[in-house]
Amino acid sequence: MSETTNDKEFVEFVVKAIVDNPDDVEIERTVDEMGVLISLKINPADMGQVIGRQGSTAKSIRTLLRVIGAKSNARVNFKIIEPEGSQHQRPERSEGTERVERVEKTESVDDVVNDLKL
């Protein structure tokens, strides 16, 4: 591996080892004034495996890429491109709205005490 592509080859090796569809893995490496950007495109069914529980796998890959970049004095960023048709569901409402609805559904203390007396 040459020093300029260690990061790309590392990501390719790791991602292909953990996904079910390694032939669908596409990695693009771009360099600009901000540093190196590694963009990853994968099969929609493999998104959960690459991201991991609460983002732990993706976070680990990013951490190791920082180490690789530090060896060659480069800032390396990692971007997972969400494929069309992925299973990821975005929340439909903000957290504040949900909280207001929960507050409106609760009973007052007096109502609860009156129910207990019956």
Summary of the structure (lengths in Angstrom):
residues: 118
radius of gyration: 22.6
end to end distance: 77.5
largest distance: 78.9
contacts: 282
relative contact order: 0.15
helix: 56%
strand: 17%
